[in-house]
């Protein structure tokens, strides 16, 4: 135990992992981010916000987005797999959570240029796991540069590749209308 960390701060990490969702909501309701030592990472590089984003159900994830700022969610920190809080929310959250993420956090606050160990960005996770409403919101709110459109993951896919492969006709049409040929030229999909 680190002498600088109080009992409240040390128990917040295991509560965020092992507590049920009612306990996680109580944690967000009763404790401030400072009381939870929001900036402390465990040996795996996880913070409290990362655990809440990964393991909490949608009400916990929405409460996290409502009550904590991107700074308090340590949006720039990555865990041992390279995931940020925004990546966990985009990958594990419901579409309601994904929309709230796009509404509440800017691309910079989402760490849009950070890549996980499989080289995926937040935009790639949103395009891969979101419904078409989320994909359209992504295309509406973020520019190709903010989507880090030239980034390629380990499977040689780009965000435009995921939008094309998993999105419906409206998503594809919106992509063609909003993104220049230079940004679309990097379209790669896992099936090609």
N, C-alpha and C positions, 0 to 999 in steps of 0.2 A: 504494500500500500504506500502510495506516495504521500509524504507528510503534508503536501500542499493541497491535497484533495480531501474535502470533507466527506462525512458519511453520506449526506444527501447526494453529493455528486457521484460517489462511487456506486451507490445502489441504483442510480438512474440508468446506467448502461444495461445491467441485467434485467431490470424491469422492462426496458424497451424491447428486449429480446424475448424474455420468458413470460412476461405478464400477459394476461388476457386483454382483449380489446377494451374492456371497461376500465381496467387498471391503466392502460396506455392513455385513454382519454382523460382519466383523472390526473395522470402525470402532466399532460399538456394543459389541463385546466388549473391545477393547483400550484405548479412550480413554474418559475420563470426560467428562461433559457440559461441564465447565469447560475441558478440553483442546480441545474442539470449538468453543468460544465459542458456546455454545448460544443466547445472547441476541442475537447479531449478525444483522442482516438485510442482504441484498444490495440492489442498486438496485431490484429488483422486489418488495422487502419479504419475500422468502422467508428462512426460517431453515433450519438443517440438519434439524431435526425435520420441517418442512413438506416438504422434498424427500424425506426418507426415507418419510414418510407417503404422498406422492404417487407416487413412482417405485419404491419397494421392493416386493418381492413379499411374500406373507403372512408368511413367517418374519421378514423384516426389520421389518414393521409390528408383529408380536407381540413381538419383541425390544425394539422401541422402547417399547411399553407396559409391558413387564416391567422394563426397566432405567432408564428416565427417568421422573421425576415429571412431573405436569402443568406445574409451574412450570418445570422444565428444558426442557419441550417448548414453552415460551412460549405457553401455551394462550390467552392474552389477545391476542396479536399477530395481525394480519391482513395478508395479502399484498396485492399491487396489485389483485387481484380480490375482496378482502374475505374470502378464505378463511382459516380457522384450521387448526391441526393436526387438531383433531377433525373439522372439515368434510372435510378431505382423507381422513382415515381412514374416515369414513362414506360418502364418495362413491366412493373407489377401492379400499377394503379389501374383503376377502372377508367373508362372513357370520361366519366365525370371528373375524375382527378386529373386526367391528362388535359382536359379543357381548362380546368382551374389553373394548372401549371402554366399553360400558354397565356391565360388572362392575367395572372398575377406576377409572373417573373419575366423579365426581359431575356433575350437570347444571351446577353452577357452574364446575367445572374444565373442562368442555367449552365454556364460553362460550355457554351455551344462549340467551342474549338477543342475542348478536351476529348480525348478518345480513351475508351476502355482497352483492356488488354487484347480484346478481339477487334480493336480499332474502330468500334462503333461510337458514334456521337449521339447526343440527346435527340437530335433531329432524326437520325436513323432509327432509334428506338421508337419515337413517336410515329414514324412512317410505317414501321414494321408491325407494331402492336396496336396502334390506334385504329378506330373505325374511320370511315370516310369523313365523318364530321370533324374529327380531330385532324385528319390529313388536310382537309380544306382550310381549317383554322391555321394550321402550320403554314400553308402556302399563302394565306392572307396576311398573317402577322409577321413572318420572318422572310427576309430577302434570301436569295441564293447564297450570298456571302455569309449571312448569319446562320444558314443551315450548313455552312462549311461544305458546300456542294462538291468540291473537288476531292474531298476525303474519300478514301477507299478502305473498306473493312477487310478482314482476313479472307472473306469469300469473294472479294473483288466486286462488291456491291457499293453503290453510292446512295445517298438519300434519294436522288431522283430515280434510281433503279428500284428502290423499295416502293416509292410512290407509284411508279409505273406497274410494277409486278403485283402489288397487293391492293392498290387503289382501284376504284370503279371508274367508269367512263367519265364521270364528272371530274374526278381527281385528275385523270389523264388530260382532259381538255383544259382544265385550269392550269396545270403544269405547262402545257404547250403555249397557253396564252400569256402566262406571267413570267416564265423563265426564258431568257434569250437562248438562241441556238448554242452559244458557247457553254452555257451552264447545262444544257440538255445533252451536249455532245459527250459528256462524261457518263451518260447513262450506261450502267452495267447491271446485270441481274445475276443471281446465283445460278440461273438455268442456262446462261449463255457461256 
